Amino acid sequence: MPGKSQIIPFPVTDADAGLDVILLTPYPEYVNFRLRTPTSSSIIDPSTPASHPYIQFVRSRGVSYYRLSLPAELSPGRLDQGGVWQVLLDIGKPRDTGSQSPPGQIAIRRLPRIR
């Protein structure tokens, strides 16, 4: 429902070398799909891969996904790998905030109603 956020935790071990997080939905362009890292609490959004070559974001018909190589260094000197990662889901399309956004700060613009 619009205005209601979903947080889905999932465990990652220190032995994991990579990670794929997949969202299946008929309308991926209308879901604000982000990840929160366990150590630095950094937010990974669709604009993050532009500044981090080891992160890939793909959105196509019926699916969106993130593919990361681990450990991930989103904050200088802080490696994220093992721990409880989180998927953050909201209805709405994020603006390109870039990797300069402070953790937890997500900008969302209103979209037309889906009919």
DOLO-768090 format. One record per residue: residue number from 0; residue in three letters; x, z negated, y negated of N, C-alpha, C, O in turn. Coordinates in steps of 0.02 Angstrom, whole numbers, plus 50000, padded with zeros to 5 digits. Each point is the difference from the previous one (the first is absolute). Example, Ala and Ser with C-alpha at 12.3 -4.5 7.8 and 13.67 -1.06 7.14 Angstrom:
(rec 0,Ala,(50660,49610,50284),(49955,50000,49941),(50045,50000,49940),(50052,49967,50001))
(rec 1,Ser,(49930,50069,49946),(50042,49997,49941),(49961,49963,49945),(50025,49992,49945))
***
This chain:
(rec 0,Met,(50042,50000,50059),(49958,50000,49941),(50044,50000,49938),(50052,49967,50000))
(rec 1,Pro,(49929,50069,49948),(50039,49999,49938),(50006,49929,49973),(49952,49962,50001))
(rec 2,Gly,(50107,50022,49975),(50012,49934,49972),(50022,49948,50051),(50019,49945,49981))
(rec 3,Lys,(49977,50071,50083),(50021,49953,50052),(50064,50025,50032),(50003,50056,50024))
(rec 4,Ser,(50048,49902,49975),(50065,50017,50029),(50005,49977,50072),(49969,49950,50019))
(rec 5,Gln,(50068,50086,50021),(50015,49981,50068),(50075,49992,50007),(50038,50043,49978))
(rec 6,Ile,(49983,49903,50054),(50071,49989,50014),(50006,49994,50076),(49967,49958,50031))
(rec 7,Ile,(50075,50085,49998),(50008,50001,50072),(50073,49984,50016),(50044,50042,49989))
(rec 8,Pro,(49970,49898,50037),(50069,49982,50017),(50020,50031,50068),(49958,50008,50044))
(rec 9,Phe,(50107,50008,49962),(50025,50024,50064),(50073,49979,50007),(50038,50003,49951))
(rec 10,Pro,(49983,49977,50109),(50068,49976,50010),(50050,50057,50011),(49983,50051,50031))
(rec 11,Val,(50077,49940,49943),(50056,50046,50011),(50059,49956,50019),(50011,49947,49969))
(rec 12,Thr,(50027,50073,50081),(50057,49960,50022),(50064,50025,49968),(50003,50056,49973))
(rec 13,Asp,(50049,49902,50029),(50065,50020,49974),(50032,50055,50042),(50046,50034,49978))
(rec 14,Ala,(49929,49976,50083),(50027,50052,50044),(49970,50069,49985),(50026,50050,50023))
(rec 15,Asp,(49919,49953,49938),(49968,50064,49984),(50043,50039,49951),(50023,49973,49950))
(rec 16,Ala,(49988,50091,50065),(50041,50043,49958),(49957,50044,49954),(50026,50032,49955))
(rec 17,Gly,(49910,49969,50057),(49956,50041,49960),(49928,49977,50008),(49985,49956,50040))
(rec 18,Leu,(49972,50074,49920),(49931,49976,49998),(49956,50057,49976),(50015,50033,49951))
(rec 19,Asp,(49930,49978,50084),(49947,50046,49979),(49936,49959,49991),(49980,49964,50045))
(rec 20,Val,(49989,50042,49897),(49937,49965,49986),(49949,50054,49984),(50008,50037,49951))
(rec 21,Ile,(49940,49968,50090),(49954,50056,49998),(49930,49977,49980),(49975,49950,50027))
(rec 22,Leu,(49994,50085,49926),(49931,49988,49979),(49959,50061,50018),(50012,50055,49976))
(rec 23,Leu,(49938,49935,50067),(49954,50054,50019),(49935,49990,49961),(49967,49949,50005))
(rec 24,Thr,(50015,50101,49955),(49939,49998,49961),(49980,50072,49982),(50044,50042,49990))
(rec 25,Pro,(49892,49972,50006),(49980,50068,49980),(50016,50015,49926),(50001,50058,49981))
(rec 26,Tyr,(50011,49890,49978),(50013,50009,49929),(50064,49964,49978),(49996,49952,49962))
(rec 27,Pro,(50063,50069,50062),(50062,49964,49982),(50015,50001,49926),(50035,49955,49975))
(rec 28,Glu,(49940,50095,49989),(50014,50004,49928),(49961,49948,49960),(50014,49990,49941))
(rec 29,Tyr,(49938,49975,50091),(49961,49949,49966),(50017,49929,50022),(49964,49953,49984))
(rec 30,Val,(50091,50040,50053),(50021,49934,50023),(50068,49984,49969),(50048,50037,50008))
(rec 31,Asn,(49955,49908,49957),(50062,49975,49970),(50037,49964,50057),(49985,49942,50015))
(rec 32,Phe,(50064,50092,50015),(50034,49978,50061),(50072,49983,49982),(50039,50044,49980))
(rec 33,Arg,(49978,49892,50027),(50067,49976,49983),(50026,49953,50054),(49962,49978,50043))
(rec 34,Leu,(50102,50007,49953),(50032,49951,50045),(50033,49946,49959),(50024,50014,49945))
(rec 35,Arg,(49978,49925,50081),(50037,49945,49969),(50053,49978,50051),(49984,49988,50058))
(rec 36,Thr,(50078,50007,49918),(50055,49981,50044),(50003,49925,50009),(49976,49963,49957))
(rec 37,Pro,(50054,50012,50097),(49999,49928,50014),(50050,49960,49960),(49985,49943,49980))
(rec 38,Thr,(50074,50082,50007),(50053,49960,49969),(49995,50000,49924),(49998,49947,49969))
(rec 39,Ser,(50000,50113,50001),(50000,50005,49927),(49930,50005,49971),(49992,49999,49938))
(rec 40,Ser,(49956,50007,50103),(49931,50010,49978),(49993,50062,49956),(49955,50003,49958))
(rec 41,Ser,(50088,50046,50053),(49996,50063,49963),(49939,50039,50024),(49980,49996,50058))
(rec 42,Ile,(49991,50042,49896),(49943,50043,50016),(50026,50072,50009),(50035,50026,49957))
(rec 43,Ile,(49947,50003,50099),(50016,50071,50013),(49935,50038,49989),(49950,49987,50035))
(rec 44,Asp,(50050,50060,49917),(49941,50041,49988),(50019,50073,50006),(50059,50015,50011))
(rec 45,Pro,(49894,50032,49982),(50017,50070,50010),(50055,50027,49955),(50031,50051,50017))
(rec 46,Ser,(49983,49918,49926),(50053,50024,49956),(50069,49973,50019),(50050,50025,49976))
(rec 47,Thr,(49953,49925,50067),(50064,49969,50019),(50049,50048,50033),(50060,49997,49984))
(rec 48,Pro,(49919,50049,50061),(50049,50044,50032),(50041,50042,49952),(50055,50022,50019))
(rec 49,Ala,(49922,49990,49920),(50038,50039,49952),(50067,49968,49984),(50049,50035,49985))
(rec 50,Ser,(49955,49899,50017),(50063,49965,49983),(50034,49969,50061),(50053,49970,49993))
(rec 51,His,(49917,50036,50066),(50029,49972,50061),(49997,50052,50055),(49948,50010,50031))
(rec 52,Pro,(50108,50024,49983),(49999,50055,50048),(49985,49980,50072),(49986,50044,50041))
(rec 53,Tyr,(50017,49892,49976),(49987,49978,50068),(49927,49983,50011),(49981,49975,50053))
(rec 54,Ile,(49977,50038,49897),(49928,49988,50005),(49964,50067,49990),(50017,50038,49955))
(rec 55,Gln,(49935,49976,50088),(49960,50061,49995),(49927,49980,49999),(49977,49958,50038))
(rec 56,Phe,(49985,50074,49916),(49928,49991,49998),(49968,50069,50009),(50019,50048,49967))
(rec 57,Val,(49932,49956,50078),(49965,50063,50014),(49925,49986,49996),(49975,49952,50028))
(rec 58,Arg,(49990,50092,49936),(49927,49998,49997),(49976,50070,50017),(50019,50049,49969))
(rec 59,Ser,(49938,49955,50081),(49970,50064,50018),(49928,49987,50021),(49975,49945,49994))
(rec 60,Arg,(49993,50105,50031),(49930,49994,50017),(49989,49949,50056),(50024,50009,50056))
(rec 61,Gly,(49941,49937,49928),(49983,49949,50049),(50052,49948,50015),(49989,49955,50041))
(rec 62,Val,(50069,50048,49926),(50053,49952,50016),(50049,49992,49941),(50013,50048,49963))
(rec 63,Ser,(50012,49892,50029),(50057,49985,49956),(50047,49957,50040),(49978,49960,50041))
(rec 64,Tyr,(50087,50047,49947),(50046,49955,50033),(50065,49992,49962),(50020,50043,49961))
(rec 65,Tyr,(50012,49899,50051),(50067,49985,49975),(50047,50001,50059),(49983,49975,50054))
(rec 66,Arg,(50076,50054,49937),(50053,49997,50050),(50062,49973,49964),(50022,50028,49950))
(rec 67,Leu,(50005,49918,50077),(50057,49966,49970),(50057,49992,50050),(49988,49989,50059))
(rec 68,Ser,(50073,50016,49917),(50058,49979,50039),(50014,49927,49980),(49993,49982,49942))
(rec 69,Leu,(50025,49978,50106),(50013,49929,49987),(50074,49984,50013),(50030,50032,50043))
(rec 70,Pro,(49998,49921,49921),(49970,49958,49948),(49989,50040,49936),(50037,50047,49986))
(rec 71,Ala,(49913,49933,49976),(49984,50032,49936),(50026,49956,49943),(49990,49939,50000))
(rec 72,Glu,(50042,50092,49951),(50025,49963,49942),(49962,50024,49939),(50021,50048,49967))
(rec 73,Leu,(49924,49919,50018),(49959,50018,49942),(50020,49961,49938),(49990,50023,49944))
(rec 74,Ser,(50036,49918,50066),(50027,49959,49946),(50075,49994,50012),(50021,49989,50057))
(rec 75,Pro,(50020,50018,49891),(50073,49998,50010),(50022,49937,50037),(49984,49944,49980))
(rec 76,Gly,(50054,50066,50074),(50027,49944,50038),(49951,49965,50045),(50018,49950,50032))
(rec 77,Arg,(49920,50074,49973),(49949,49968,50043),(49977,50050,50051),(49966,50049,49984))
(rec 78,Leu,(50051,49939,50078),(49981,50045,50054),(49935,49975,50033),(49993,49941,50015))
(rec 79,Asp,(49961,50105,49995),(49938,49984,50034),(50001,50033,50068),(50011,50060,50006))
(rec 80,Gln,(49976,49900,50046),(49997,50027,50067),(49951,49958,50040),(49940,50015,50001))
(rec 81,Gly,(50084,49934,50033),(49957,49958,50042),(49957,49954,49958),(50019,49979,49945))
(rec 82,Gly,(49922,50006,50082),(49954,49956,49966),(49930,50028,50003),(49987,50049,50035))
(rec 83,Val,(49968,49922,49927),(49931,50023,49998),(49991,50045,49939),(50000,49977,49943))
(rec 84,Trp,(49994,50087,50071),(49984,50050,49949),(49925,49999,49989),(49963,49974,50042))
(rec 85,Gln,(50013,50056,49903),(49928,50003,49987),(49980,50070,49977),(50035,50031,49960))
(rec 86,Val,(49909,49992,50065),(49967,50059,49974),(49950,49976,49949),(49961,49955,50013))
(rec 87,Leu,(50039,50076,49928),(49954,49983,49946),(49954,50060,49989),(50023,50055,49986))
(rec 88,Leu,(49912,49935,50021),(49951,50054,49995),(49947,49983,49948),(49973,49944,50000))
(rec 89,Asp,(50012,50104,49957),(49946,49995,49951),(49969,50069,49995),(50032,50050,50015))
(rec 90,Ile,(49905,49953,49965),(49969,50064,49984),(50023,50018,49930),(49993,49960,49954))
(rec 91,Gly,(50035,50098,50038),(50025,50023,49935),(50067,50033,50008),(50036,49987,50048))
(rec 92,Lys,(49980,50056,49906),(50063,50037,50003),(50050,49969,49952),(49984,49992,49941))
(rec 93,Pro,(50076,49990,50082),(50049,49969,49955),(50029,50051,49952),(50008,50059,50018))
(rec 94,Arg,(50007,49919,49921),(50039,50042,49955),(50071,49998,50024),(50020,49952,50034))
(rec 95,Asp,(50019,50099,49950),(50071,49999,50017),(50034,49949,49956),(50014,50013,49941))
(rec 96,Thr,(49998,49928,50087),(50030,49946,49962),(50075,50000,50005),(50034,49965,49962))
(rec 97,Gly,(49993,50073,50086),(50072,50002,50009),(50025,49936,50032),(49962,49952,50006))
(rec 98,Ser,(50100,50047,50014),(50028,49941,50033),(50017,49945,49951),(50024,49947,50021))
(rec 99,Gln,(49965,50063,49914),(50014,49950,49950),(49946,49947,49996),(50008,49950,49965))
(rec 100,Ser,(49937,50059,50070),(49944,49953,49996),(50021,49932,50028),(50032,49997,50052))
(rec 101,Pro,(49951,49949,49914),(50013,49934,50028),(49960,49991,50064),(49945,50027,50006))
(rec 102,Pro,(50081,49935,50042),(49963,49989,50062),(49930,49973,49986),(49992,49955,49958))
(rec 103,Gly,(49959,50072,50077),(49932,49977,49992),(49962,50033,49944),(49939,49989,49994))
(rec 104,Gln,(50093,50050,49963),(49967,50033,49944),(49982,50071,50020),(50044,50042,50005))
(rec 105,Ile,(49894,49971,50006),(49977,50066,50019),(49948,50023,49949),(49953,49963,49984))
(rec 106,Ala,(50056,50098,49991),(49952,50027,49952),(49953,50047,50036),(50022,50044,50037))
(rec 107,Ile,(49913,49947,49953),(49950,50042,50034),(49956,50031,49947),(49979,49966,49953))
(rec 108,Arg,(50006,50098,50054),(49953,50031,49954),(49935,50013,50037),(49999,50008,50061))
(rec 109,Arg,(49947,49995,49902),(49934,50011,50030),(49994,50073,50022),(50025,50045,49967))
(rec 110,Leu,(49941,49965,50088),(49988,50066,50027),(49926,50015,49999),(49959,49954,49998))
(rec 111,Pro,(50023,50110,50005),(49929,50017,50005),(49972,49975,50066),(50037,49992,50048))
(rec 112,Arg,(49899,49997,49953),(49966,49976,50061),(50005,50052,50055),(49996,50061,49987))
(rec 113,Ile,(50012,49916,50074),(49999,50044,50058),(49928,50008,50021),(49964,49950,50008))
(rec 114,Arg,(50014,50110,50000),(49929,50013,50018),(49995,50025,50071),(49946,50013,50024))
***
